[in-house]
Structure formats: structure tokens, C-alpha cells
Amino acid sequence: MRHKAALLIEYHNFLVRNYSKATVDLYYYIASELIDFCSEGKIGIKELKLSHLHLFLRRRSYSVSYLNEQITIINNFILWCCSIGIINRENFKRIERLEVAARRKIILSDFQFKMFNSLMDKVGSKIKVLLKLLYFTGIKVHEVINLRIGDISFKNSLIII
């Protein structure tokens, strides 16, 4: 079995040939965390089971999106370990990504909508346009902030995000 540092250097060299610096840093960090997790539990990389990987993923509270990113990284790391003969490919089962819940639509009651409209009379025209865009289109705040006049087709009644 390769020593942790040698394994990580070899993995890093593989990553550098295939990914950007930011991706390399993240993949390397997660692989290093996984190896440390295995060391703490006295589990060799060859003995890793799906249950160990689930424990590794549950060790902190993360968003579903970040957990899915970690799952992708772990799957890639383990596949790389298979490709260099550290893990037997037959013993490896991919971790399935988690389902991301769909964004919940917020629909105002008649009373709430009337309150919303009455507040519109008390704000400036720019704020009014912003609030109406947010409510009626479902556009996100950062998307509105990044909008430029060229993104709006008044002729076709379209906003290109």
C-alpha cells in the first residue's frame, strides 16, 4: 500500500494534467480528507465500503449541492484508485448523487397580493420594477442585478438571462 503522501502526490500529478487549478485544489482537498477519515477509522483504502463513504459524507452539515460535488469527487478519486490498481474495480460501487428538491413556488393569497400592490405605491419606480420582476417572473435577485438593457427584448416581451 502506498503511503498517504505518495498517493496524494501521484493523484495531484494526475489531476494537474486534466483539470484547472481550482478543480485540482478541491479534488485534492477532498481526497486528502477521505484518506484522513480512513486513517482515523483505521480503514485502508482497499477496504473502503459504501457505508464508510456515507459516514464520511455525513461528518458535517453541507448543502445537497455541495454533497453532490463531493460525491462526484469521491467517485472520481476511487475510479482513479481502481485505474492504478489500489482498489479492485469489482469491489467498487459508485455513490449515487442526491436528489435536489425543486424550488418551491411561493404564491401569495389574495390578501397578501393586495398588500404587495399597496406597498408598490409607497416605493420608487426602480424598486417597483425590481419587485415586480422578482415576483412575476421568478427571476433571482443576482440575475436581476446582472441584467443589462440588451438582455431585454421589448418587441418579443422576453428577458434573456
N, C-alpha and C positions, 0 to 999 in steps of 0.2 A: 504494500500500500504506500502510495506517495505521501510525503509529509505535507501538511496543510499549506505551508508557504510555497513549496514547489508546485503543488496542484494549482494554487491561485495564480502563480506567475504564468504557468502554462495556459490556464484559462484566459488570463488577461491578454497574453500574446495572440490567442485565437480571436478574442473579441476585437482587438485593435485592427486586425486585418479585415473585419467585416462590419464594424459599426462606428458611429460618431463618438466623440469623446464623452458627451453627456450620457449616451446609452451605455458605453463601456463602464463609466463610473457607477451607474445604477446597477447594472448586471453584476459587476464585480462586488459591490457592496452587499447585494442580496445573497450572492454565492458565499461570500465570507461569513455573513450572518448564519446561513444554513449550516456551514461547516462548524461554526462555533456552537450552534444549537446541538449538532450531532455529538461534538466533543463533550459538552455539558451532560448529555444524557448517555454518554459512553456508547454511542451508536456509530458504527463505521458506515461510511458512505455506501458500501456494498450491502449493508443490512437495512438500508432505508426502506420503510414501508409507507404506504399511503397514509396510514394512521399517524405516523411520525410527521409527515408533511402537513397534515391537517392541524396537528398540535403546534407546529412551527408557525403556521399562518394565524392561529388563534392567540398567539402570545401577546399581541397588542390589539387595541381597537383601531381599525382602519376602515376607510370607506370601501364600499364594494368595488369601486373603480380601481382603487389602489391595490386591493387584494387581487383583482383580476390581473393587474400588471405584474404583481409578484408571482402569481400562478404561471403566467407566460414565461417569466424569467426562470423560475424553478424548473418548469418543463424543459426549457432550452438548455439549462445547465445539466440536467440529468441526461438529456439526449446527447449532449457533448460528452459526458462521462461514459455513456454507452459506446460512443464512437471511438473512444481511446481505450476501451476495454476495462474500465474500472467497475462498471455496473453491467450485469448481464441484461441484454435487451428484453429477454423473455420475462424477467422479474419486474420490469418497469411498467406501470400503468399510469398513463397521463392523468394529471389532476384536471378535473373539469372546471371550467370557469363558472362563476356565479352569475345568476340572472340579475340584471339591474332592473329595479322596479320602474315602471313607466312614470313619467312626471304626472302628478295629479293635477287635473284641471280644476281651477277654482272658479266657481260660478256664484255670482252674487245673487242674493234673494232680491225681490222687487224693492223692498225697503232699503237694503244696502245699496242697490243701484241708484235709487233716488238720492241717498246720502252722498254717494260718489259724485253724482251730477251737481248736487247743490254745492259741494266743495269746489267743483270746477269753476264756479262763478267767483270764487274768492282767491284764485291763483292767477298768475300772469299767463299770457298766451303761450309762452315757451313751455312752461310747466304743464299747461293744459294739454298741449300736443304730446309731450313726453308721456304723461299719464294715460292718455287715450291710446297711444301706440302700444304701451305696455299691456293695457287691459284688453283691447280689442284684437290685437294680433298675436299675443302670446310671446312676443319678442323679448329677449332677455336684456337686462339693463346694459351689460357690456356691449351687446350688439347695437343698441340704440346709440351708445356713446361713440361707437366706431362708424356709424352711418355717415356717408358723405352725400351731397346733393346728387351726384352722379349715380348713386345706388337706387335712386327713386325714379320710377317711370310713371309720371303723372298721366301720360297718354294711355298706358295699359293698366293703371292702378296697381302697380307692383312695386314691392320693395325687395331689392336683391341683397341678401345677407351673405 
